[in-house]
Amino acid sequence: MPRAAVLAIHARVEGTEPSTWEDPSLIQIWGPRFTIFVVAATDLAVFSLGLLPDHENGRRRSADMAERLRALLGGSRMTYAEAGKALGLHNANMLRYAAATGTVLLRWDGARQAIVWTVPPPRADPRAARLELTRRFLHVYGPATAEAFNLWSGIGPRASRSAFDDLQDSLTSVQTPIGDAWILTSDEDAFRAEPQTPDAQATDRQAGVTVRLLPSGDPYLLLYGADRDLLVPDAYRRDQLWTPRVWPGGLLIDGEVSGTWRRANAVMDIQPWRPLTDAERDAVIAEAQSLPVPGTKGGPAPIVVRWAG
């Protein structure tokens, strides 16, 4: 989501600023499970048409809602609540069905209602978009299964299995501590490779410790079911990271999830899951203070770290 997106980008891209999520190269859409995603504008078809229902009724519902919204807006922009009311919908969230056509974009900063508008449909084949979406999922979340893809995408068990079946020639079967799964064959070398030393961008220059503060809902943490066991083997710790309500952020130290964090304005509460060395604490503080979050006057917020536990 937008506010989390800038922190997720910061964890991966040097030079991220508070306004990076608003860059013209990025767009906001209702993506998998109708959640707001910030994606590359060039990936619109993948994250929209790739979710288009396979059954006729679902496609007709998406197309009809998209056409009604296009006719209403006529090139203008409107909050999605206002648009829903103008269309006589009992629940404005029904507008999200139109997103799978690739013709609806939005802007939401987390503080106000999302503004929606329509664009021409992407020139792509929905089936090809579905397969590319499946490849993206496997590249980021693999080893994975069709069941896991369904939990993430929400397209349905049958459609998820069909996508995996269509990709069989480019998949490799693997065994994991939680059962058999699949990876992209093109990723096999990366799975077999020895861990690499982080480069200067990914490593705190003072402490020599790699620290990242992943936001709630970060792609690295967006797992369901048994897949969470693979990332965090300890059941007690899993319950702390994936809570029944709003998830905290994840503290990543040298590639391992090592705690959680929450922020309220300029105060960040960090709960490590193990004793940290002085170098690790210094690296965590340095990373927290480097986060591209706006301050009270638009500049970087002076983050103050409080240790919990």
C-alpha positions as CSV (number, residue, x, y, z in Angstrom):
1,M,0.0,0.0,0.0
2,P,1.2,3.6,-0.6
3,R,2.5,4.4,2.9
4,A,4.1,1.0,3.2
5,A,5.3,1.1,-0.4
6,V,7.8,3.8,0.2
7,L,9.4,1.9,3.0
8,A,9.3,-1.4,1.0
9,I,11.1,0.5,-1.8
10,H,13.6,2.0,0.6
11,A,14.5,-1.5,1.8
12,R,15.6,-2.3,-1.8
13,V,16.5,0.9,-3.6
14,E,19.0,3.5,-2.6
15,G,17.9,7.1,-2.6
16,T,14.3,6.5,-1.8
17,E,12.4,9.7,-0.7
18,P,9.1,10.2,1.0
19,S,7.5,11.1,-2.3
20,T,9.0,8.1,-4.3
21,W,5.7,6.2,-4.3
22,E,4.2,9.1,-6.3
23,D,6.8,8.8,-9.1
24,P,5.1,8.7,-12.6
25,S,6.7,5.3,-13.2
26,L,4.4,3.8,-10.5
27,I,0.7,3.4,-10.3
28,Q,-1.9,2.3,-7.7
29,I,-4.4,-0.3,-8.5
30,W,-6.7,-2.7,-6.7
31,G,-4.6,-5.8,-7.2
32,P,-4.6,-9.3,-5.7
33,R,-7.6,-9.8,-3.3
34,F,-8.7,-6.3,-4.1
35,T,-5.9,-4.8,-2.0
36,I,-4.3,-1.6,-3.1
37,F,-1.0,-2.3,-4.7
38,V,1.7,0.1,-5.9
39,V,3.2,-1.4,-9.0
40,A,5.3,-0.3,-12.0
41,A,3.1,1.4,-14.6
42,T,4.4,-1.1,-17.2
43,D,3.0,-3.9,-15.1
44,L,-0.6,-2.7,-15.2
45,A,-1.7,-5.7,-17.4
46,V,0.0,-8.3,-15.2
47,F,-1.6,-7.1,-12.0
48,S,-5.1,-6.4,-13.5
49,L,-5.8,-8.7,-16.4
50,G,-3.9,-11.4,-14.7
51,L,-6.7,-11.4,-12.1
52,L,-9.6,-11.4,-14.5
53,P,-12.0,-14.2,-13.6
54,D,-12.0,-17.2,-15.9
55,H,-15.8,-17.7,-15.7
56,E,-18.1,-15.7,-18.0
57,N,-20.2,-14.3,-15.2
58,G,-17.2,-12.9,-13.4
59,R,-15.8,-11.3,-16.6
60,R,-19.1,-9.8,-17.4
61,R,-19.4,-8.3,-13.9
62,S,-15.9,-6.8,-14.2
63,A,-16.6,-5.4,-17.7
64,D,-20.0,-4.0,-16.8
65,M,-18.7,-2.3,-13.7
66,A,-15.8,-0.8,-15.6
67,E,-18.1,0.5,-18.3
68,R,-20.5,2.1,-15.8
69,L,-17.6,3.8,-14.1
70,R,-16.1,5.0,-17.3
71,A,-19.4,6.5,-18.4
72,L,-19.9,8.2,-15.0
73,L,-16.5,9.8,-14.9
74,G,-16.2,10.8,-18.5
75,G,-12.5,11.5,-18.0
76,S,-12.9,13.2,-14.6
77,R,-11.8,11.9,-11.2
78,M,-13.9,11.2,-8.1
79,T,-13.6,9.6,-4.7
80,Y,-14.6,6.0,-4.9
81,A,-17.3,6.6,-2.3
82,E,-18.8,9.3,-4.4
83,A,-18.6,7.2,-7.5
84,G,-20.3,4.3,-5.7
85,K,-23.1,6.5,-4.5
86,A,-23.6,8.1,-8.0
87,L,-23.9,4.6,-9.5
88,G,-26.4,3.5,-6.9
89,L,-24.2,0.8,-5.3
90,H,-25.1,-0.3,-1.8
91,N,-21.4,-0.8,-1.2
92,A,-18.8,1.3,-3.1
93,N,-16.3,-1.6,-2.7
94,M,-18.1,-3.2,-5.6
95,L,-16.2,-0.8,-7.8
96,R,-13.2,-3.0,-7.2
97,Y,-14.6,-5.6,-9.6
98,A,-13.7,-3.2,-12.4
99,A,-10.0,-3.3,-11.6
100,A,-9.4,-6.6,-13.3
101,T,-10.1,-5.0,-16.6
102,G,-7.0,-2.8,-16.3
103,T,-9.0,0.4,-16.9
104,V,-9.2,1.7,-13.3
105,L,-6.4,3.6,-11.5
106,L,-6.5,5.3,-8.1
107,R,-4.6,7.4,-5.7
108,W,-4.7,6.8,-2.0
109,D,-2.3,8.1,0.6
110,G,-3.9,6.3,3.5
111,A,-5.4,9.4,5.1
112,R,-8.2,10.2,2.7
113,Q,-10.6,8.3,0.5
114,A,-9.1,6.9,-2.7
115,I,-9.6,9.0,-5.9
116,V,-10.4,6.9,-8.9
117,W,-10.3,7.4,-12.7
118,T,-10.4,5.3,-15.8
119,V,-7.8,4.7,-18.5
120,P,-7.8,2.8,-21.8
121,P,-7.5,-1.0,-21.4
122,P,-4.0,-2.5,-21.6
123,R,-3.1,-4.2,-24.9
124,A,-2.4,-7.7,-23.5
125,D,-3.9,-11.1,-23.5
126,P,-5.5,-12.0,-20.1
127,R,-4.1,-15.5,-20.2
128,A,-0.6,-14.3,-20.9
129,A,-1.0,-11.8,-18.1
130,R,-2.1,-14.6,-15.7
131,L,0.9,-16.7,-16.5
132,E,3.3,-13.7,-16.0
133,L,1.6,-13.0,-12.7
134,T,2.2,-16.6,-11.7
135,R,5.9,-16.3,-12.7
136,R,6.2,-13.1,-10.6
137,F,4.7,-14.9,-7.6
138,L,7.0,-17.9,-7.9
139,H,10.1,-15.7,-8.4
140,V,9.3,-13.7,-5.2
141,Y,7.6,-16.3,-3.0
142,G,9.0,-19.6,-4.3
143,P,9.2,-22.4,-3.4
144,A,5.4,-22.2,-3.6
145,T,2.3,-24.2,-4.6
146,A,-0.8,-23.5,-6.5
147,E,-2.7,-23.4,-3.2
148,A,-0.4,-20.7,-2.0
149,F,-0.8,-18.8,-5.2
150,N,-4.6,-18.9,-4.7
151,L,-4.3,-17.6,-1.2
152,W,-2.2,-14.7,-2.4
153,S,-4.1,-13.9,-5.6
154,G,-7.7,-14.8,-4.7
155,I,-8.4,-16.1,-8.3
156,G,-9.7,-19.4,-7.1
157,P,-8.3,-22.9,-6.7
158,R,-9.1,-24.1,-10.2
159,A,-7.6,-21.1,-11.9
160,S,-4.5,-21.3,-9.8
161,R,-4.0,-25.0,-10.6
162,S,-4.5,-24.3,-14.3
163,A,-1.9,-21.5,-14.2
164,F,0.7,-23.9,-12.6
165,D,-0.2,-26.6,-15.1
166,D,0.3,-24.3,-18.0
167,L,3.8,-23.5,-16.6
168,Q,4.9,-27.0,-15.9
169,D,7.6,-27.0,-18.6
170,S,9.3,-24.1,-16.9
171,L,9.0,-25.3,-13.3
172,T,11.2,-27.5,-11.1
173,S,9.9,-29.6,-8.2
174,V,11.6,-29.1,-4.9
175,Q,11.3,-30.4,-1.3
176,T,11.1,-28.0,1.6
177,P,10.7,-28.5,5.4
178,I,6.9,-27.9,4.9
179,G,6.4,-30.1,1.9
180,D,6.8,-30.4,-1.8
181,A,6.6,-27.2,-3.9
182,W,7.7,-25.5,-7.1
183,I,10.2,-23.0,-8.2
184,L,10.9,-21.4,-11.6
185,T,13.6,-23.5,-13.3
186,S,15.3,-20.3,-14.3
187,D,15.7,-19.5,-10.5
188,E,17.4,-22.9,-9.7
189,D,20.9,-21.5,-9.8
190,A,20.0,-18.7,-7.4
191,F,18.6,-21.2,-5.0
192,R,21.7,-23.4,-5.1
193,A,24.2,-20.4,-4.9
194,E,26.1,-19.7,-1.7
195,P,24.9,-16.7,0.2
196,Q,26.6,-13.5,-1.0
197,T,28.1,-10.7,1.0
198,P,25.8,-7.7,1.0
199,D,27.1,-4.8,-1.0
200,A,27.7,-1.3,0.3
201,Q,24.1,-0.2,-0.4
202,A,22.6,-3.0,1.6
203,T,25.0,-2.9,4.6
204,D,25.3,-0.3,7.3
205,R,28.7,1.2,6.7
206,Q,29.5,1.7,10.4
207,A,28.4,-1.6,11.9
208,G,28.8,-4.0,9.0
209,V,25.4,-5.4,9.8
210,T,22.6,-5.7,7.3
211,V,19.4,-4.3,8.7
212,R,16.1,-3.6,7.1
213,L,12.8,-2.5,8.7
214,L,10.2,-4.1,6.5
215,P,6.7,-2.5,6.7
216,S,3.5,-4.2,7.5
217,G,2.4,-6.1,4.4
218,D,5.8,-6.0,2.7
219,P,6.0,-8.5,-0.1
220,Y,8.7,-10.4,1.8
221,L,6.2,-11.0,4.7
222,L,3.0,-11.4,2.7
223,L,2.7,-15.2,3.3
224,Y,-0.2,-17.4,4.3
225,G,-0.7,-20.8,5.9
226,A,2.2,-23.1,6.1
227,D,4.4,-20.8,4.1
228,R,4.8,-18.7,7.2
229,D,6.4,-21.7,8.9
230,L,9.2,-21.6,6.4
231,L,10.1,-18.0,7.1
232,V,9.5,-18.1,10.9
233,P,9.8,-21.7,12.2
234,D,8.9,-20.7,15.8
235,A,5.1,-20.7,16.2
236,Y,5.2,-18.2,19.1
237,R,7.2,-15.7,17.0
238,R,4.8,-16.3,14.0
239,D,1.9,-15.1,16.2
240,Q,3.8,-12.0,17.0
241,L,4.5,-11.1,13.4
242,W,1.2,-12.2,11.8
243,T,-1.3,-11.0,14.4
244,P,-5.1,-11.3,14.1
245,R,-5.4,-7.5,13.6
246,V,-3.0,-5.0,12.1
247,W,0.4,-6.7,11.5
248,P,3.6,-5.0,12.8
249,G,6.6,-4.5,10.6
250,G,9.4,-7.0,10.5
251,L,12.9,-6.5,11.7
252,L,15.4,-8.1,9.3
253,I,19.0,-8.6,10.5
254,D,21.4,-10.3,8.1
255,G,18.6,-11.9,6.2
256,E,16.7,-13.3,9.2
257,V,13.4,-12.1,10.7
258,S,14.7,-11.1,14.1
259,G,11.8,-9.1,15.6
260,T,9.0,-6.7,15.0
261,W,8.4,-2.9,15.0
262,R,5.7,-0.3,15.1
263,R,5.9,3.4,14.6
264,A,3.7,6.2,15.9
265,N,4.9,9.5,14.4
266,A,8.6,9.9,15.3
267,V,8.7,7.1,17.9
268,M,9.5,3.6,16.8
269,D,9.0,0.7,19.2
270,I,11.2,-2.3,18.3
271,Q,10.9,-5.7,19.9
272,P,13.9,-8.0,19.1
273,W,13.4,-11.7,19.4
274,R,16.9,-12.2,20.7
275,P,19.6,-10.2,22.5
276,L,21.3,-7.9,20.0
277,T,24.9,-7.0,19.9
278,D,26.0,-3.4,20.2
279,A,26.8,-3.4,16.5
280,E,23.3,-4.7,15.7
281,R,21.6,-2.1,17.9
282,D,23.6,0.7,16.3
283,A,22.7,-0.7,12.8
284,V,19.0,-0.9,13.7
285,I,19.0,2.7,14.9
286,A,20.8,3.9,11.8
287,E,18.3,2.2,9.6
288,A,15.4,3.6,11.5
289,Q,16.8,7.1,11.3
290,S,17.3,6.7,7.5
291,L,13.6,5.8,6.8
292,P,12.1,8.2,4.2
293,V,9.1,9.2,6.3
294,P,7.8,12.8,6.3
295,G,8.3,15.0,9.4
296,T,6.0,17.6,10.8
297,K,7.4,20.2,8.3
298,G,7.8,17.9,5.3
299,G,11.4,16.9,6.0
300,P,12.7,13.6,7.4
301,A,11.2,12.7,10.8
302,P,13.7,12.5,13.6
303,I,13.0,8.9,14.5
304,V,13.5,7.9,18.2
305,V,13.9,4.2,18.8
306,R,12.5,2.6,21.9
307,W,13.4,-1.0,22.7
308,A,10.7,-3.3,23.9
309,G,11.0,-6.7,25.7
